[in-house]
Amino acid sequence: MFGCLLASLMSTRQPLFDVSKTRLATLSVLLVGLANCRTVNSSHLATQFPGPALHASNYRRLQRFFQYVRLDGDVVAVPVVRILGLAGLKVLALDRTNWTLGSWDVNIPVLAIVTQRFRVPPMWSLLEHGGNSSTAQRIALMRRYLHLFDPSSIDALRADREFVGARWLEFLNECNVPFCVRLRENLQVRTEDDGMPRQFRTLVHKSPRGSRRT
């Protein structure tokens, strides 16, 4: 039964990953082992290899896999999208998660695909500081995505109020990426009519409370 499962995993993943048959077999064992053992401990995962090989040999096989095989986010993004059937028109969401681990800031901007039930993050980056990302960091993240997926596959990019900036929005326009970004009420903008700076709140009509908008 276990051998049939590994064979099925290898056959379905072979077109997605450019690795040797041996590496692909190790990857398949890892996938099954993570579900069976519920741990990332290599010593436990090494017990999942079929066959008469010694535990120490299987453990060393895992070490060589992690030493020589690099499956970063850019490599995995396309297979994940294909496997989940998300190759059509996509709604993207740009968000950021930030917490501290001791004295270290763990700060990760994430570009995710929005579905009705969950969010799939094919792209992310790890910042070396706390707080918001810079325009250059956002553009670099988006360039990685556009290197793998055509802009025509994006229905809309959604982002919160922290992801603003003239150069960032110009970049999205230049790349033909439709976007929907929330704006702060106190954001300073210049209109095309007179070029005078105004707060965004003065340009947005608000209906009185209790009345209907027209």
N, C-alpha and C positions, 0 to 999 in steps of 0.2 A: 504493500500500500504506500509506504513512504517513498519507495523507488519510483512509483508511478507519479506521485505528486512532484517529485524533483524533476522528472522527465517533462512533465507538463509545464512547469515553471521555466525550464530551460528553453523549451520550444517557443513559448510565447514571448520570452525576453530576448532571445537571440537577435531578432531584427532591430531591437531597440538599443542595444549596448554593443559598442565596438570593442569587445574583449575576447580573449581566447576561450575555448571550450572549458578549460580547467577553471579559469577565473569565473566563468558564468556558473559553473557548478557550485563553486564556493559561495557566490552571491545567492544562489537559490537556497543553499543550506542555511545561510544567514537569515533569509526571510522566514523560512519555516522555524528556525531556532528561536528567533525573536518572539514568535507567537507561542511556541511550546514552552520555552523557558521563562518567558516574561522578564528577561534581564538582558543587559548588554555586556555582561561579564563573559569574556572570551573563553575562560576555562569551562563555563557551563555550555556555551554555544558549541564548543569543540566536541561535546558528546553527541551532537546531532548528525555527525557524518556517518553514512552507512559504510559497511565493509569492515574488514578485519584490522585496519590500521590502528596503531597505538594512539592513545589519547594525546601523548606528547607530540606525535607527528601531525595530528589534526590541529592541535593548538598552534604549532609552528606554521601550518598552512594558512591559518587565519592571520597570523602576524605578517606573513609575506603579502597577503591580499591587501591589508591596510597600508603596508609599506609602499607597494608599487601601483595600486589602483586608486585613482582619484575620481570620485563620483561627486563633483561639486554641484551646486544648484543649477548651473547652466547646462551641465550634461544631463541631469535628471529631469529638467523642466519639460522638454518635448515628450519623452516617454510617459511622464505622469499625465500630461494633457491628453495624450492619445488613449491611454488605458482607461481614463475616467470619461472618455467621450466628450471632451470639451473643446474639440477642434473647430467648432463653428464660431459665430459672432459672440464676443465676450464682453461682459461688463467687468472692468477692473476697479479695484479699490486700493488706494495708497494710504497706509497707516503706519504707525510707529509704536513699538512697545519698549518701555524703559524701566528698569529696576536696578537695584544695587545688590552686589554680591560681596559682602564685606566692604572694602574700600574701592571696589571696581564698579564702574558703570557698565551695565549690559544694555546697550542701546541699539535697537534693530529696526530700521525702516523696512517695511514689507509691502510688496506688490502682489496682491491676491486676485484670483478669479472668483467672481461672485456667482453663486448658484442659489437655488431656492432653499436648499437645506444646509449648506456649509460653504466655507471659503477655502480655496486651494491656493497656497502661497508658492508659486513657481520661482519667484525671485525675492531675494532679500540681501541686505548688506549689514555688516557689523561696524558701527561707528566707534571711534576711539575716544569718545567724549560723551558727556551727558547733554541733554537738551535737544533742540531741533536740528534737523539736517540742513546742510547748506544747499544752495541752488546747484552747485557743481556735483554734489553727492546725489541729488535727485536725478539730475540729467544722466549721470553715469549709470544709475540703476535702470532708468528707462531705456537707455541705449542698449544695455544687455538684453532687455526684453525684445526690443525691436530688431535686434540681430537675429533672433530666433523666430519671431512671429511678425507677420506683415501688419502694418498699421490699419489696413482695411479690415482686419479681423477684430478690431476694437470697436465696440458699440459706444462705449463711453468710459472715461476714467473719472472715478469719483475720489474726492479728497477733502479733508477737513480744513479748517481755517489756518492751520499752521503751514500748509503747503501752498504758499503764495509767493509772488515775486515776479517782476516784469520779465526778467530773462527766462525764468522757468516756464511761464505761460507762452512766451514767444517761441521757445523751443518746441512746445507741444503743437503750436500752430504750424511751425515750419515742418514738422514731421507728420502733419495731417492726423493728429490724435485728437478726437473730440473729447472734451472734458467738462466736468461739472464740479466746480470747487466752491466751497462755502467761503464767504468773505466776512471779515470783522466789520462791525458797524462804524468803528472809528478809523477805518482804512482811508488813507488819503489818495484820491484819484484825480486825474485831470481829464476833463471832457474835451471832445473834438471841437465843440462849438467855440469856446473862448480860451481853452487851455488853462483855465484857472483851477488851482487845487481846491478840492472840496472833500468833505467827509462823505463816505459812502451812504451813511444813513440819510443824508439830505436828498439823495437821488432816488431813494426807494419810497414809493408811496405806501403808507400804512393806513388801512381802514380803521376807523374808530372801533373800539371794543364793542362787540355785540352787533355790529353792522356787517352786511355782506359786501365782499369785494366785487368790484365790477371789472 
